[in-house]
Amino acid sequence: MTKAQKIKICDWTLAILLPIVLASSIQLEATSSSGFFPVIFHIIVALPFMCLVVWHIYLHFHWKKWLTKFSKLKVPTRILWWLYILTFISGIASLIHWLINSDHSPLGGVHGKIGFLLIVFLIGHTIKRIKFFRRKK
């Protein structure tokens, strides 16, 4: 399988998962994360999504000097990267809190707000590259 095919598979999978993660996030925000199953569902769809983002980055940059390559990217893409890091870290912290207390916390609220910003930037990132998703004749 070529690099381009791997990127296409990764990107299409991300495009399919993005609205599911967004819908799950909106439900958790609207209900203050009440309910066991909505939280579990969010974790089940968001974790593979976050892993696919790392795979997407790997496919583009590999592991060699990828941090230095990020510094050369345009500002919106760098913001996207930092939002990803903050969302991931706050998500892990929120998960730990939720596993211990089984309730919504201010940390989870902050995670949700950062996550929404991430999704806004991800949608912009995708729209800018929408031609990649169109069939070539």
SVG drawing of the C-alpha trace seen along z (x, -y; Angstrom):
<svg xmlns="http://www.w3.org/2000/svg" viewBox="-29 -32 44 34">
<polyline fill="none" stroke="black" stroke-width="0.4" points="0.0,0.0 1.4,-3.4 1.8,-6.4 -1.0,-8.2 -3.4,-5.3 -2.6,-5.2 -3.2,-8.9 -6.5,-8.6 -7.7,-5.8 -6.7,-7.7 -8.2,-10.9 -11.5,-9.3 -11.7,-7.5 -11.1,-10.8 -13.8,-12.5 -16.3,-9.8 -15.4,-9.9 -15.4,-13.7 -19.2,-14.2 -19.7,-11.3 -17.2,-12.7 -18.8,-16.2 -22.3,-14.8 -21.1,-12.9 -19.3,-16.0 -22.4,-18.1 -24.5,-15.6 -22.1,-15.5 -22.0,-19.3 -25.8,-19.6 -26.3,-17.0 -23.3,-18.0 -21.9,-14.5 -24.7,-12.8 -25.1,-9.1 -22.6,-6.3 -23.1,-5.2 -22.8,-8.6 -19.4,-9.1 -18.3,-5.6 -19.5,-6.1 -17.6,-9.4 -14.4,-7.6 -14.9,-4.8 -15.2,-7.1 -12.8,-9.9 -9.9,-7.7 -9.5,-6.1 -10.0,-9.5 -7.2,-10.9 -5.0,-8.0 -5.8,-8.5 -4.7,-12.1 -1.3,-10.9 -1.2,-8.4 -2.1,-11.2 0.8,-13.3 3.1,-10.3 2.1,-9.6 3.0,-13.2 6.2,-13.7 7.3,-10.3 9.1,-10.5 12.2,-12.2 12.4,-15.8 8.6,-16.2 8.6,-18.8 10.9,-21.0 8.6,-20.5 5.7,-21.7 7.5,-25.0 7.6,-25.6 3.9,-25.1 1.4,-27.9 -0.1,-29.3 -3.5,-27.7 -1.9,-24.2 0.4,-25.0 -2.7,-26.1 -4.4,-22.9 -1.4,-20.9 -1.4,-22.7 -5.2,-22.4 -4.8,-18.6 -2.2,-18.3 -4.3,-20.3 -7.4,-18.3 -5.6,-15.0 -4.0,-15.9 -7.2,-17.4 -9.1,-14.3 -6.8,-12.0 -7.2,-14.1 -11.0,-14.2 -11.1,-10.4 -9.1,-9.8 -11.4,-12.2 -14.5,-10.5 -13.2,-7.0 -12.7,-8.0 -15.8,-10.1 -18.2,-9.2 -19.4,-12.7 -18.7,-15.8 -16.0,-18.2 -14.8,-21.7 -11.8,-19.9 -14.2,-18.0 -15.9,-21.3 -12.5,-22.8 -11.7,-19.7 -15.0,-20.1 -14.3,-23.8 -10.8,-23.0 -12.2,-20.0 -14.8,-22.2 -12.1,-24.6 -10.0,-21.7 -13.0,-20.5 -13.6,-24.0 -9.9,-24.1 -10.1,-20.5 -13.1,-21.4 -11.3,-24.4 -8.2,-22.2 -10.4,-19.7 -12.3,-22.4 -9.0,-23.9 -8.0,-20.5 -11.4,-19.4 -10.0,-18.8 -8.1,-15.8 -11.5,-14.1 -12.9,-14.7 -12.6,-12.0 -10.0,-12.5 -11.2,-11.9"/>
</svg>
